């Protein structure tokens, strides 16, 4: 069974893109988990800024 050179090129490019995930430390948090955590933290910061601005406006009146 032969593999077409185009398929090998495709596999090679995918490996280059995802090699850190394939060969990374399994005990480290995955990048997806870290991105979700960062997104959640930014949402919390935004919510707190809105609440802070609202409280500042209420105290000025």
Secondary structure, DSSP 8 states (H G I E B T S, - for coil): ----HHHHHHHHHHHHHHHHHHHS-TTS--HHHHHHHHHHHHHHHHHHHHHHHHHHHHHH-
